[in-house]
Amino acid sequence: MTFCDTCPEPASPPAPAATPAEPARPLDLPEGVPPLRSFYLYLTSTCNLRCRHCWIAPEYAGGKPVPGMYIDLDALREAIREAKTLGLGCAKLTGGEPMHHPQFREVAAMLTEEGISFNMETNGTLMTPELAQFLKKETKCWFASVSIDSPVAAEHDAFRGVKGAYEAALRGLDCLVAAGYDNCQVIMTIHRKNRHQMQDVIDLAVQHKARSVKFNPVTKTGRGIAMHEKGETIGFDEYIDLARYVNEELRPKAKVELFLSMPPALTPFNELWRTKGKACDCGVAGILGIIGTGEIALCGIGQTIPELVYGKLGETSIRDIWLNNPVIQGLRKDLADVANYPGICGNCIHARTCRTGCVANNYGYGGKLVSPPWLCDEAARRGVFPESRMRVRY
């Protein structure tokens, strides 16, 4: 699993217009506290694959979930009911592998009963025609993304750590499309050995009737740290070239939408115009993560970084965490203090909308939540940060 489909990154396709809006609920929030909009549900801390890059490094469990490593259904239901008074209206299901949860159907049904719309990130290997039909016709799951890292089966399988993962992922994607999901997304994890295959993965996505492809370079977190230390991840120059390649060569001829996370300060103005500036802010001010152990955290990064865990389902009140947790309070304060953002962010014209990007990624690279994204930090260090994006030019 890479950094989340809605955190960390470019905006995913919007929910279909047919998705009914929930009636407005009165919120019970003190002045100055933002609504809790979304739960990121890392349903299980185990996975049926053992991907080389996974940023939360779940335990490989083969075909069977490990007791104590998946979210308790009843505790989750109580947390959702409490969080709805704070503004909760949507969720993202991820993992590990979300369908590895032994009560996955019950979780999806419960979210729907509680009026929570949700999307899902999956490796696709456990999807079946019947399950896809259930999600489409009986739940409020409006969108799903499937990870495919290479058009070559053996290379995808080697990266995902299990033989047969490629064919199973494509079957899963086909099941979702056949069930009526006309907005599926393919997520391709980018590293040095597969970046030349991006066009082929786009073609594969078109062939299997996905609507978009998102490129997620491996991050320096979880198992990605080992790849970084071995020189297998892409560096600054390669990332800049990757963005140029996507914007100038792939996107103009692509038959599907393409997404690549890039700080707005390093994004061409015409691309910012095309995306209406929706380029970086991960929305963390309205999100809580719940990981497979039942711990409540900033997001999935809490699985490998204990100091970003705030409490546990059934033991800690969601309301108390959202209103009083010192890490959350500090993060809100730091994010609001745009004029005093550290480093190059303090001199960037995009600071108010970017808000330092993915704070989990920032923490993984520099040990601080509110700090310059590594790309911007490196650009400033090299003296190539665009002067046109500075509030005060040098």
Sequence and secondary structure as in RCSB ss.txt:
>XXXX:A:sequence
MTFCDTCPEPASPPAPAATPAEPARPLDLPEGVPPLRSFYLYLTSTCNLRCRHCWIAPEYAGGKPVPGMYIDLDA
LREAIREAKTLGLGCAKLTGGEPMHHPQFREVAAMLTEEGISFNMETNGTLMTPELAQFLKKETKCWFASVSIDS
PVAAEHDAFRGVKGAYEAALRGLDCLVAAGYDNCQVIMTIHRKNRHQMQDVIDLAVQHKARSVKFNPVTKTGRGI
AMHEKGETIGFDEYIDLARYVNEELRPKAKVELFLSMPPALTPFNELWRTKGKACDCGVAGILGIIGTGEIALCG
IGQTIPELVYGKLGETSIRDIWLNNPVIQGLRKDLADVANYPGICGNCIHARTCRTGCVANNYGYGGKLVSPPWL
CDEAARRGVFPESRMRVRY
>XXXX:A:secstr
  S SSSSSS      TTS           TT     EEEEE BSEESS  TT TT  EE TTS  TTSB  HHH
HHHHHHHHHTTT  EEEEESS GGGSTTHHHHHHHHHHTT EEEEEE STT  HHHHHHHHHHS EEEEEEE   
SSHHHHHHHHTSTTHHHHHHHHHHHHHHTT TT EEEEEE TTTGGGHHHHHHHHHHTT SEEEEEE  SSTTHH
HHHHTT S  HHHHHHHHHIIIIIIGGG SSEEEE   GGGS HHHHHHTTT SS   GGGEEEE TTSEEESSG
GGGT GGGEEEETTTS HHHHHHH HHHHHHHHHHH GGG SGGGGGBTTHHHHTTS HHHHHHHHS SSS  HH
HHHHHHHT S GGGBSS  
